[in-house]
Structures are given as C-alpha cells and as structure tokens.
C-alpha cells in the first residue's frame, strides 16, 4: 500500500514537472526580453523576439495588458499580423501570455500581450450564456447583440484588438461588401476566397499535432459556402486548449468546431498584413468565447445544423430560368447562427445577378427544432427598388434569432430549409381606396366593403367582401382599417415584447401567427373605455370590476387603460404579390 502511494506521488510530481510554468504579471518589468511563437509558413512554428515596454494595469475590468515590441522573422516588414492573435510569449521559458492587441496605424510591430492568468480565468459554466442583448422583431440588423471590438486608449494612441481574419469561400463579392462595415466594427476582417478552400478532413486529427504557436481555424459555416476565423494556439493543458487572447464575439458558452490549419503565405499590406491559411483536419470544439480569449476541448465534435437554400430565377414566360441549390452546415449558436444564415441567403440571391433594378423576391421555408417544438414557418415577399435582397435575408434570419434568443436554453435547431423565388417584375399592390356600400347599418345587417388596390403600369384590382354586424351589437361609430401585414403586426410586436413566454412552443406559435405581407387585412374595431391586463383586452367591464382595475392601474398592478377594442379581422388574398399601405373608414351602427 505504501509502495502504491509512493508511486502515485511520483507520478503526480512528474505531471507537475511536465506542466508549463507561467511568468507572473507582477514580475513584469520594462526591458525584459523573451520570445514568441507563431506560424509564418506551413505548419512550422517559428520564434520571434519580444522586448517588454511596460504594463497597462487595469486597462479593462480586472484586466491588464503588457506592452511589447516584436521583432525578427517577417515582422520587421509586415508588422503585427492578422491571424497571429494568441501567439504565446515566453520569458525565461515561462509563458507570459498571448499577443492580442496592436496599435492602430503603427509603423512598428508594437503589440499588447494578454496575460495568461487572465486567459485561464474560469469561464461561464457550460449551458449558461454571458448576459447579452437580444434582437427585436423590428431590428434592421443582427450584429448589435455582439460585443464591440475591444480597445484601450494609451496617450494619443489606441491599442486595439488584432482583427480576426474571417475567410469567406463560395460567397459573392457583393455579400462581403454588404456586410463588411458590420464585421469590421466587431473586430473581424472579411476576405473573399483567400482561404485554401474545401472542407477539413472529417476525421478528428491527432491532438499531438497542435502545440502552442500552431495555427487554428474556427469553422463557422461549411459546405457550398464556408466561413472560418483564423488565430493561434496559446496554451494546451491536457485536452483543454486556449487561443486568440481576445474575444471572438463574446458569445459566452458555445460550441464551435475548430481545425488545425496551415499558413499558405503571409500577405504584407500597407494597412494591415495578414496570414492566408487553409484548414486541414478537425481537432475539437471551442466551448467558451470570453473577453480574454477562446477556449475549448480537443477531440470533441461540435454539433452542426444542416441548411438547404434553393433559389429559383423566374423568366417572363412564368417558367424557371435557373435553379441553384446550396447545402451547408452551420454552427449551433443562438447569436452566430442567424447572422451566418443571413449572409448565406444574401449571397445565394446575389449570385442570381438580379439584385439591381426593380424586382420581387418571395421567401418560404421553415426552421425545425429537436425537442418537439413546432417548426418556425417563414412566408414573406418583398418588392421594390431598394436593397430587396438585404430585406429578404433579414426576414429569413430575424425570426430564428428572436426564437433562439428568447430565453429557452434547451431549444436547439434541427435543420433549416429555405426557398427563394426571384422575379424580374415588381409584384406589388398598394391599398388605394376603401369604401362601404353604406355609411349606416343596424345590428344583424350586412355591409359590403370595396377595396381598390393599385398595381404597376396603371393596373387596378378591386376586392369585395361582406361583413355582418352581430345582432345585439352596441351602437356607435365602428372603425374599419384595411392594411398590409406589417402594419397589422405592429400591435402584435408590442404584445410579444411585453409577454412572458412559458415555453418555446408558445413563442414559435405566436410568431407563426403573425400576418403575411401577401394579403390585405381588414380589422373592425371601436374606441371604448376598457382595460388591458397581462396583455389581454377587457373592453367595457362591469362597474365593480372597472373600479378594482382602476385601483390596480394607479398602484402599478399591471392594468392600463385600453382605448381600442378589436371586434373582428378578415383576410383578403391578392395573389403572389406584396400588399402595402393602410386606409381607415368609419360606419355608424344605429338602432
């Protein structure tokens, strides 16, 4: 027994001796010299020199940055490279931290080093997310949920996070240009077709192939279109890996596949030089993305979401001219996935070369979930002379983002399937006039509504419908509003924002119940005293109930005065076209 205990102690001592020792931040002084490791070509790790200039203490919340001048190798010519984020720096053979920052517009290879002790700080427990904003159904972009690029001010200079190269393959140039400003604001530098192309090997690679200083590629989208983010390994502890030295997008606990990559070449640039790399084989999954770096597990497979996008371009003879199908795999992340989907849909449309001029785009599809939650259905159409592809791609991604960010951590997408029809002509009807068959009506009688819609080239469409006033209905003025789906949905957006959802199924069902923009909607309503309690209308309650609700309103009990009461809603189909506009008329209900 004693021999076994001694053997265990010896093994433990050997393991400790094999661990990398760290250089404490408190011992950092100007003038210290060390070495860094990174890849400039292939998978060969090379050293560069490091001279410590000082420490920016508490540059961020409980974060310090070590300032250093780099040298040797290609750095004298290129300066600090995009793609070398995470390159480990050693002093006296002990790991100090990772190259993570650079001075904007610096003419020298000056860098900021993230101390390793900050990178090793415990991350959020698995399954929990860092507190973040969420999208609303009225947002026009999805990137505000991500943390902005990290930077520190030092004198008259700005020490900024080294931009992360984001390589796009299979995307159109127009897509890169459309999203470039949003990506750069997040600290990502988009580049089209500069990666090696192709998918990494499906087999997991040997963990021993990765060492501190190795290049890795975080794969966000794979298949007919691919997106990857490049960086460098800082530290490996068993099957745990640490890299980048700064946040990717600060999405918190996540699951993103990463691959070992090889550097094809270094591209010197007057603005910022960068590495051009190619992913080789899967190595594991990033499980945490925090402000101090990313970390993950070697040998772990990340779950991916299959995505199919079909785009059909229609000709004048109402026959499809061309059909293009895309098959993709997308990361499973409630913040990243919708944005990646938006860019993929935009590129698929842009590839038809019909993004300029007047045209119409119809989007249909669904997002399926794993836990029995009903599919999220998508059915919208857009027409006009603006950037219609941007509107359609947002319409594909925004409902998915809203559901995934709704607070249900167990909700996971199973698949996404989308179909986009592209038409040359502008398919749109404008609500021009609305008039009733008569201005006054009695309870129990029927009224005919005439709805005139104006189309292209002077074309008109007249729709008629009948509505019977309920027997015993209250007398007074009744309002009749004929509007498009977007206008009719505004009150639903407010209700969704205020409501507390009890389950993912309830949230998805409410979204599926929103009105399509390919119909006109007739809403019959009246103004009357009433109350709204927990999102439900209580028009004209009895006097005793009204007194109780009134007291609740003044004491913050959740009831508020409601000025409108909806009586009925009718849907008017107009064919495969967009409806826009709104008109309101009034009729009198008399005894």
Helices and strands as residue ranges (DSSP letters): H 2-18, G 25-27, E 33-41, E 44-60, E 63-71, H 75-78, E 88-91, E 94-103, E 110-115, H 116-119, G 143-145, E 151-154, E 157-161, E 164-169, H 173-185, E 188-192, E 201-204, G 207-209, E 215-223, E 226-237, E 240-243, E 252-267, E 274-290, E 293-298, E 304-314, E 320-331, H 336-350, E 359-369, E 376-384, H 388-404, E 413-423, E 428-436, E 440-441, E 446-454, G 456-458, E 460-468, E 476-483, H 485-498, H 504-512, E 519-527, E 530-533, E 536-539, H 543-554, E 559-561, E 564-573, E 578-580, E 582-589
